[in-house]
Amino acid sequence: MIHLKRQLPYRPTERMNVVSYPIRDIVMEAKSEEAKGKKMIYLNIGDPPQYGFEPFKVIAEQVKSALEENWKGYAPSEGDEQFRKTVAKIEKCNPEDVFAVAGLTEGIDFFFHSFIGFGEKVLLPNPVYPLYLSKAKQFEGDSVFYRHDVDGQIDVGNMAKKIEGAKAIVIINPNNPLGSVYSEKNLSEVVKLCGEYDVPIFYDGSYDQLILEGKQVDFRKIARDKVPFIYGSSLSKDFSYPGARIGWVTFHGDKWTEVKNAFFLLCNQRLSVNWEYQKAAAAAIVHPSYPAYIANMKMKLMERRDTFVKMASKLPLSFPVPKGAFYAFMKIETPKWKKDLQFVRAALKEGVVFVPGSGFGRQEDGVYFRSTFLPEPHIIEEAFAKIRRIL
Ligand SMILES: Cc1ncc(COP(=O)(O)O)c(C=O)c1O
């Protein structure tokens, strides 16, 4: 028998070294400033209710009525039947291709767990939502990055140089952190390229209803029958209800049978996703009042975006004007700041919380940070008045 020498304090495992989430990591520093009495404006996180956006009301109503039903057991691991049927209708796939997940976060985790093995190449956007970086490391994939052009469109030429041998490619549209919306032409070129190299796409559509400018393009239509893909979304952003922790992942194309089985096992392992919220999601995503709800949300977002852009353009900052979601990824155009974290910490001292650009992958050509434009216009103005002092 091996007797382990008792050691205090206990230490987490080595594999914890790759786990990080820069969007929240910075909050600890902000809280300690707040504890000293400083008022903080949090522009680090894309959490709509924090900034006064009401979740789509139908969800709470439907949760209440689901609570009155007798069912109090686990839901089926892969998802409630009605939920899967409803999502399948929207996604134009079979209910068996739909999996309920606890926010798309869990879908991304399951995707890497089931599909990206040791040393396997996964093509990620740069900049990228940090969870993808963390998951690729956790499952020991080989992350390779494709670039965007100055307007925030995918640089397909750059992608073409890197795609050979990739196991999968991730597309986030509208993009977090860039706020860009890829054009139909851009997406068609990507699909064509992926088809030529037989590389499937993981499409993160978390913000797919939040297109503020330009045409609403349905990626599923562009990609169907041309390249296998997985489409994911959730209630978090499009329905302003991140606390619901409900998302979905759907498989498209005929090559996924074994991966779907693996997904199924991962779903079984965590038993189930909250049943009442799945019931509510099924009602919400096809509810006749949703179009009016989302139109109102977009109207508010446009006003906030316009204020943000007006204020930011008075400062030495450059960025693609956000056309979707609720973020901007800003490059600092003054030699004063050499490191993003130094700038973010200085902004924090002024009372504004941003996320350093390096949290979204290594930025080689300059110093970047990400901001949300979710707050009301007067708060955005206040934030810019504060950071003007340090830029
Ligand atoms: C691009 C993107 N994907 C996925 C997620 C995860 O969202 P959730 O787990 O709340 O559905 C987020 C959250 O901010 C995101 O920005």
The ligand as an ORCA input file, in Angstrom:
! r2SCAN-3c Opt
* xyz 0 1
  C     -19.052     33.628    -28.522
  C     -19.635     33.009    -27.304
  N     -19.872     31.698    -27.308
  C     -20.389     31.081    -26.226
  C     -20.676     31.773    -25.073
  C     -21.232     31.032    -23.907
  O     -22.519     31.443    -23.602
  P     -23.576     30.612    -22.774
  O     -22.878     29.464    -22.137
  O     -24.113     31.561    -21.770
  O     -24.605     30.145    -23.770
  C     -20.431     33.153    -25.009
  C     -20.666     33.922    -23.783
  O     -20.308     35.062    -23.627
  C     -19.897     33.780    -26.167
  O     -19.644     35.103    -26.187
*
